[in-house]
């Protein structure tokens, strides 16, 4: 499968990759926030997204009111009942403008647009 973040519609579009490099649209899944990069856990198939809870704060960037960060995980996105969990949230005082989350062996690396990265343990 190929996952595409539809930033303006706040959705993840899912395509099936067929032989001959053809893509067939499967579905769109609403995530309710502006999400950028998508990572797929190579073991579980879970989809991880680095998201911005407030696009206005992101676009005008004011250090006094920094853009927040959110990381969401979607289990079974292909199924009829995907499960979405909020794995990380911050108002921007710890981490500003998360764009990607990469899980690996119980750890999570969160990257940002213009700030630092955060490395943490998953519980």
Secondary structure in CASP SS format (residue, H / E / C, confidence):
PFRMAT SS
TARGET T0000
AUTHOR 0000-0000-0000
METHOD secondary structure of the structure
MODEL  1
X C 1.00
X E 1.00
X E 1.00
X E 1.00
X E 1.00
X E 1.00
X C 1.00
X C 1.00
X C 1.00
X C 1.00
X E 1.00
X E 1.00
X E 1.00
X E 1.00
X E 1.00
X E 1.00
X E 1.00
X E 1.00
X H 1.00
X H 1.00
X H 1.00
X E 1.00
X E 1.00
X E 1.00
X E 1.00
X E 1.00
X E 1.00
X E 1.00
X E 1.00
X E 1.00
X C 1.00
X C 1.00
X C 1.00
X E 1.00
X E 1.00
X E 1.00
X E 1.00
X E 1.00
X E 1.00
X E 1.00
X C 1.00
X C 1.00
X C 1.00
X C 1.00
X C 1.00
X C 1.00
X E 1.00
X E 1.00
X E 1.00
X E 1.00
X E 1.00
X E 1.00
X C 1.00
X C 1.00
X H 1.00
X H 1.00
X H 1.00
X H 1.00
X H 1.00
X H 1.00
X C 1.00
X E 1.00
X C 1.00
X C 1.00
X E 1.00
X C 1.00
X C 1.00
X C 1.00
X E 1.00
X E 1.00
X E 1.00
X E 1.00
X E 1.00
X E 1.00
X E 1.00
X C 1.00
X C 1.00
X C 1.00
X C 1.00
X C 1.00
X C 1.00
X C 1.00
X E 1.00
X E 1.00
X E 1.00
X E 1.00
X E 1.00
X E 1.00
X E 1.00
X E 1.00
X C 1.00
X C 1.00
X C 1.00
X C 1.00
X C 1.00
X C 1.00
X C 1.00
X E 1.00
X E 1.00
X E 1.00
X E 1.00
X E 1.00
X E 1.00
X E 1.00
X C 1.00
X C 1.00
X E 1.00
X E 1.00
X E 1.00
X E 1.00
X E 1.00
X E 1.00
X C 1.00
X C 1.00
X C 1.00
X C 1.00
X C 1.00
X E 1.00
X E 1.00
X E 1.00
X E 1.00
X C 1.00
X C 1.00
END
